[in-house]
Amino acid sequence: MRLAPGSLAGSSLGLIVGKLLQMGGGFVFWIAAARTASTNSVGLTVAMVSGLMLCVQVALLGVGAATTILLHQHSEGGLKTYHRLIDDAISFVLLTGALVG
């Protein structure tokens, strides 16, 4: 079975594979950290990473999903519309990230 470029199935499969690689890499990293570092160091690092990720999720506020939906809805606007939408999304995330941070 061959997936067409840009198809829903191909894009979904790419997202799934990317997320699996990301999660697998994180799992391997934390196993290596648990084997090489002290318990206190790993615990403190995990707490800091968790806090950072919480701030990131609050700062994003669904901007990624909204941008994906809006890009498709504004596809007839051309490249200028894409640039404006991406600029707005990046500006929003930077501003909320600074406020949350």
N, C-alpha and C positions, 0 to 999 in steps of 0.2 A: 504494500500500500504506500503510495507516494502522496505527501501532503503538498498542496499548492502554497506557494509563498504568500504570506499575508492572510491565509485562511484562518478561520476561528479555531479549528482543530490544531493547526500548526502553531499558532500563537499560544494557545492554551498549553500545548505540550512543552513549548519553550519555557513558559513561565513555571511549569511544574518542575522541569529538569533544573532550571536555575535555582529554584527554592530548595530543592533536594541537595544540590551541590553546596549551597550556602549553609544549610542546616548541618550537613555532614562535615563540612569544614569547621564549623563551630564546635561540633561534638568532639572531633579529633583534637582541636585546640584545647578544650577544657580537660580532656583526658591527659594530654601532655602537661598541662599546667598543674593538675592534681598530682601527677607523678614527680614533678621536678621542684615545686615550690612548697613552702610550709602551709599548713592549714589556715593560719591567720592571714597570710598573704592572699591566698586564693579566695577566702571568704570576703576580705575587704575589697578585692578586685571585682568579685561578682556583685557585691552591693553597689559599687560605683558604676559598673556597666549597666546594672538594672535601673539605677536612677537616671543615667544618661538616656537609656532607651525610653523610659517613661517621658522624659522631657521632649525627646524627638517625636514620640507619638502624639503628645499634646500639641506640639508646635505644628505638626502636619495637618491635623484636623480634617483628614479626608481629602487633602489637596490632590494627591496622586490619582485617586479614583475620579474626582471631579474633573481634573484636567484631561484624563483619558476620554471621558464621556463628552466633554466640551470640544475636544479636538475633532471628534467624529461629527458632531453636530455643526461645527463651523468649517467643514472641509471645503465648502464652496468659496470661502473668503480668501483663499490663497495663502501664500507664504507669510505675508504681512500679518494676517490674523493669527497664524501659528506663533509667530515671534511675540506678538503682543500677549497672547494667552500664556505662553511659557514665561515671559517676563513678569506678568502679574502673579503667576503661581510662585515663582522663585522669590519675588519681593514679599509676598504674604508669608511664606515659610520663614524667610530671614527675619521679618519683623516679629512674628509670633515666637520664633526661636529665641530671639534676643529678650523678649518680654518674659518668657518662661524661664530662660537661663538666669 
